[in-house]
Amino acid sequence: MVRELDRCLESLSDRVLRQIGTHHGLQSANRQELGGILTKPAHLRRCWSRFSKEERTVWIRFLLEAPQGVVKESTRLKKQLPAGLTPSRFRLTLTRLRQQGWIYAARDRNRERFYLCPIEIRRAWIKAFLNQKMLSPQPVDEDIIASSPPVMGIGQALFYFLTSVEREPWRLTRTGQIHKRQAQKLDVDLDLDPEALSGTNWKRKNGAPPWVELLVEFACQLDLVRIAGGELIPDRQRIQEWIHLSMEEMNLILYEVTRHQLTRQLEGGEGYWLIMENLSYDTWYSLKDLVLARNMITGRKEVLLANELNKCASLIVKPLQALGWLEIGQIPTGECFRLTGFPPRSGTGDELPFYVQPDLEVLVPFTFPYTKRYQLAKFADFMGGDQYLHYEINEGSIRRACQLGQSLPEIIHLLVEWSCFPLPEIVQQQIENWAGQFQGVLLEPVVLVHTRDESLADKLQDTALGQSWKVDRRGPSCLSVSPSSLGQVKEWLKKEGKRVSAIREPLVKEGDKDLSGPEYWSQRLHVLHKAELDNHYPEMTEAWPGAKNIPKLWTSGLRSYHPSMQQELLRRSIEEQLDVRLEWKGQFLTVTPHQLKREGGECFLEGWGPEGRKRRLSLNEITRLQIFIPQPEPGHH
């Protein structure tokens, strides 16, 4: 996957790198040196001891609470401010952290500004914080009862969903929802535990079953399907690339999607995830200890522990178990869990055999490659399963195979090739009978090969016959090649020393089609995909860029103003998101203004105090005020 810290540092000039490096005792920092010290646990602990209180507060927000370590400009100054920080003090502290190289500014493809703490830095900080006392493994001799059944992971469910949509695009309702009949059929076929997702956003009132909602969301994020014209439409090219990934590549991508989807559903979910990534696989840990460890890092007290445990269990642990990333168990003090690594856990395609039974049921091991499952799904229906997947060959599935252009010899050949035992004669007879009943007309796409050398055409025809390539002679110097055999034909022509060129078709769609395989998803899923990183050293004036245009009289001290001037001052403070100091009924307050509201001929200021308490003050009762531009909180930098 994309290395975030490398990407951020590569976007900076040498001068900016040197300026950041001075905060860490580096006089001539290069990218490698700076990247090394920003992820060195001992150095991080020293930096933490020198952080001001406000720097610690903002840093914890990025480290443990912001999904993917990202805070957007449009949201960071609204409800997502850390407790006790006004927008202006947040911006000031954020600028200090950017100067030290912990956080980087960027703009997305829509030019919206956001701030990112790279994943490598966040993982290093968790490693620096975490110790054995915070979260230790459960004793080996402790009585642990595994309470969750083993599952094969989300990959199989996603595969079945994709093959279902590919057979026939799903029509959506007028409101853009999936039809209940289709959703319920898929849900029954998958037979997954709906309670595992009962606490997540996928459990929607009056919506599709939660697993169907999840699969649609995953597939859309992976660009395997899209919604257009009232239908859920598969991207067949992307699906082919997807099933040709190795199991490791596929699971790494699914891991990133799962991480992204779950951490954004729970405030603080990012922190739980980072801590869990530091734990050993196949080792049991207490869920209560996980919650306490996160609270210790954030400095939060043990308040509402039961509520935190419930949220962590329902939004992180139970979904992860159902998706195949961990197991759940019971210990005397409550629930525990252990990470299982990337599913499937072990095994190769050779360890478990492939069966074709006389009743036309096909038993497929869970290690059977997706490319072969895709071929099987053309002429057999998925019926469920776990360690073994159950498929059924029936009249409808053979009719579908014929409509897809699969020939009888091809179906029989695949079953004979995959099966560990001779194909039962009754199976072959029944398939021949059903295939013989098909009377449809087929349209087949082919690629035409033109050459003036008839001897080359003869040679290619003979080679194709020997290699079982789908090549047919159309004339003395023309042959047709099935898309499935095109790669082999191209390679053969190159070995014959022939220069191969193609007649180009107009591009149907712009976008990322030039990327393929794991590189496509690695780039596409990344928060920095098509983002433009800032390449400058942030000065403190960036914390309030509009302040230079505010009259100095308004910022230099508490003063009384005419009502119209008073309102203009407050409007400017709202625009620039700056606090105001004011005298109200003899009290001196600091307020973050939100809006001016007129009611019954009287004007009111609505906003928040530093403690987050809502304020509503009559302007008639405000005697003096000033716009307050904060200064950096003292630290030990």
JONORJO-V220145 format. One record per residue. PHI is phi in whole degrees, 0 to 359 (none if undefined). D_LAST is the distance of its C-alpha to the last C-alpha in Angstrom with 1 decimal. Layout:
phi = {PHI;PHI}
d_last = {D_LAST;D_LAST}
This chain:
phi = {none;294;273;293;296;301;299;294;291;294;280;262;284;300;296;294;300;295;296;293;300;298;290;242;76;257;275;225;289;255;298;293;296;294;299;291;285;287;237;267;306;297;293;295;294;294;297;300;293;263;296;286;300;289;296;296;297;291;296;298;301;288;287;244;243;281;304;61;70;243;236;274;302;286;246;294;258;248;275;264;289;300;301;86;248;277;305;292;289;298;298;298;291;300;297;299;292;293;298;269;85;276;229;231;262;206;235;278;297;264;70;277;280;214;236;230;257;303;299;295;292;296;294;294;294;297;297;290;284;288;221;299;291;292;213;259;298;290;306;299;273;287;282;248;253;291;251;245;288;293;231;266;94;284;302;293;297;295;299;295;300;295;292;293;290;291;297;201;307;280;284;258;286;299;269;83;265;283;299;301;298;295;297;291;297;298;297;293;298;287;55;258;287;291;294;296;248;293;264;262;291;284;273;258;296;63;262;290;306;303;292;291;302;298;296;298;294;298;295;293;295;275;63;273;222;214;259;204;58;75;226;263;251;282;263;297;295;294;297;298;296;296;288;270;292;289;300;294;298;298;289;297;292;297;299;294;294;300;301;297;291;280;293;278;269;228;297;92;298;301;295;301;296;298;295;296;294;269;270;280;288;57;234;279;228;284;295;298;295;297;296;294;297;296;296;294;293;281;82;280;280;281;264;49;300;299;293;296;299;296;296;298;293;280;252;235;290;296;299;296;296;293;275;102;260;205;243;245;222;238;233;306;269;137;276;223;210;214;283;249;80;281;283;291;296;200;102;236;297;274;283;245;280;257;243;238;268;302;276;70;274;247;256;243;293;293;272;297;301;295;297;284;298;297;294;297;295;289;236;216;261;289;238;109;126;224;300;246;265;255;239;229;268;218;300;293;290;290;299;298;299;296;295;275;91;281;271;300;302;294;298;298;299;295;296;295;294;276;286;276;234;303;292;303;299;293;293;296;296;293;296;299;296;293;296;292;276;285;240;288;256;250;249;238;282;223;251;270;252;250;210;276;267;294;294;293;296;299;296;295;297;294;297;298;296;290;263;61;280;273;229;234;277;250;176;304;233;222;228;250;236;293;307;291;253;297;299;294;295;301;296;296;297;295;294;280;80;265;274;256;229;232;283;280;265;300;293;277;211;277;142;260;293;284;265;216;65;299;299;299;288;303;283;296;276;280;296;266;299;59;267;246;277;290;239;200;274;288;269;298;296;293;294;214;301;272;295;295;265;272;306;300;302;287;251;271;170;289;215;269;225;298;309;293;291;301;293;295;300;292;298;294;295;292;300;270;55;251;286;236;261;209;251;226;52;83;259;256;236;246;231;265;293;247;198;258;228;256;221;57;81;243;258;239;259;249;188;230;275;302;275;90;284;291;235;222;239;284;296;294;262;268;267;219;199;206;281;255;256;288;248;304;291;301;227;237;274}
d_last = {33.8;31.3;28.0;25.5;22.5;24.7;26.1;22.8;21.6;25.1;25.0;22.2;23.1;21.9;20.1;18.0;17.4;16.1;13.7;12.3;12.6;10.3;7.2;9.1;10.5;13.7;15.5;18.4;17.7;20.9;21.5;22.5;19.5;17.0;19.2;19.4;15.8;15.2;18.1;17.6;17.8;16.3;13.1;13.0;13.5;10.5;8.3;10.5;10.0;6.3;7.6;9.1;12.8;13.5;11.3;13.2;16.4;16.3;15.3;18.2;20.4;19.9;20.0;23.1;24.8;25.0;28.0;27.2;23.5;24.7;24.5;26.8;26.4;29.8;28.9;25.3;25.9;29.0;29.6;26.8;24.0;22.1;23.7;22.4;20.7;22.5;22.8;20.8;17.8;18.1;18.1;15.1;13.1;14.9;14.0;10.2;11.2;13.6;11.3;9.7;13.4;14.0;16.5;19.1;21.5;25.3;28.7;31.6;35.2;35.9;33.0;31.2;27.4;25.4;22.0;21.9;19.8;21.7;23.8;22.7;19.1;20.5;22.9;20.3;18.2;21.5;22.4;19.3;20.0;23.7;25.6;29.3;29.4;28.3;31.0;33.6;36.8;40.0;42.2;44.7;47.6;46.7;49.3;47.8;50.0;49.2;49.9;49.3;51.8;50.6;50.2;50.1;47.2;47.0;48.2;51.9;51.8;50.2;52.8;55.6;54.3;54.0;57.6;58.9;57.4;58.5;62.1;62.2;59.5;58.9;60.1;57.8;59.0;59.0;55.7;54.1;54.4;55.9;59.5;59.8;62.6;60.6;57.5;59.5;61.4;58.2;56.7;60.0;60.0;56.5;57.1;53.4;52.3;51.5;49.9;47.0;45.8;47.0;43.5;42.3;42.6;45.4;47.6;48.7;51.5;54.7;52.9;53.7;53.2;49.5;49.9;51.5;48.7;46.2;48.2;48.6;44.9;44.0;46.7;45.7;42.1;43.4;45.7;48.7;50.4;50.1;51.6;54.0;57.4;57.4;57.1;54.7;55.2;54.3;52.8;55.2;53.5;50.1;51.9;53.6;50.3;48.8;51.7;51.5;48.0;47.7;47.1;43.7;42.7;44.2;42.4;39.0;39.6;40.9;37.9;35.6;37.9;38.2;34.4;34.0;37.0;36.1;32.4;33.0;35.7;33.5;30.3;28.1;30.5;27.8;26.1;29.5;30.2;27.0;27.7;31.3;30.6;29.1;32.3;35.3;38.4;41.7;40.0;40.4;37.5;37.8;37.0;36.0;33.4;32.0;31.5;30.1;27.6;26.3;26.2;24.3;21.6;21.4;21.7;25.1;27.9;31.2;32.8;35.6;35.3;38.9;37.9;34.9;37.2;39.8;37.5;36.0;39.6;41.2;38.6;37.1;39.2;42.8;42.4;40.7;43.7;46.2;44.5;44.8;41.3;41.7;44.2;44.4;45.8;46.6;45.7;46.7;43.4;43.5;42.7;41.1;40.5;40.2;39.2;42.0;40.4;41.9;45.5;48.2;47.3;49.7;53.0;54.5;57.4;59.8;59.4;60.8;64.1;65.0;68.2;70.7;73.1;76.7;75.8;73.4;70.3;67.6;65.1;61.9;59.3;55.7;54.8;57.2;55.4;54.7;56.6;59.7;59.1;59.0;62.4;63.8;62.6;65.0;68.1;67.0;65.4;62.4;63.5;60.4;59.4;56.6;57.0;60.1;60.2;63.5;65.1;68.6;70.9;73.3;75.4;72.7;70.2;72.7;73.7;70.0;69.8;72.9;71.4;68.4;70.7;70.6;73.9;75.8;75.6;71.9;71.4;73.7;72.1;68.6;69.8;71.8;68.8;66.4;68.7;69.0;72.7;75.5;75.5;78.1;81.0;81.1;77.6;78.6;81.7;80.0;77.4;80.2;82.1;79.2;78.2;81.9;81.9;79.3;80.9;78.0;77.4;74.3;72.3;70.4;67.8;68.4;67.3;70.2;70.3;72.5;73.8;76.8;77.3;79.6;79.4;75.7;76.3;78.8;76.5;73.6;76.0;77.2;73.7;72.6;75.6;74.8;71.1;71.7;69.8;70.7;72.4;75.7;78.0;78.5;80.7;81.4;78.0;75.9;74.3;72.2;69.1;67.5;63.8;63.4;65.0;63.5;60.8;63.4;65.8;63.1;62.2;65.9;66.6;63.8;65.3;68.6;67.0;67.2;64.8;63.9;62.8;62.7;63.8;60.7;60.7;58.8;55.4;55.7;52.0;48.8;45.6;44.2;47.7;46.7;44.4;46.1;45.6;42.3;40.5;41.6;40.2;37.0;36.3;38.0;36.1;32.6;30.3;29.7;33.5;34.3;30.8;29.3;25.6;23.6;22.9;20.5;16.8;16.3;15.8;15.1;18.9;19.6;18.8;22.0;24.0;27.1;25.6;26.6;30.2;30.2;31.9;29.7;32.2;31.3;27.6;27.8;29.4;31.8;35.3;38.6;39.9;43.2;43.5;43.5;40.4;38.7;39.4;38.2;34.8;34.5;35.6;32.9;30.2;31.6;31.7;28.1;27.0;25.5;25.9;28.3;28.6;32.2;34.7;37.2;40.1;38.3;35.1;31.7;30.2;27.4;29.1;28.2;31.6;33.4;36.9;39.5;42.8;46.1;48.7;52.0;51.2;47.9;44.4;41.6;37.9;36.7;33.1;30.6;28.9;25.2;26.8;28.6;31.9;34.3;35.3;38.5;39.0;42.0;41.2;44.0;42.1;38.9;39.3;36.1;33.0;30.2;27.9;24.4;21.5;18.3;15.0;11.5;11.1;8.8;5.9;3.8;0.0}
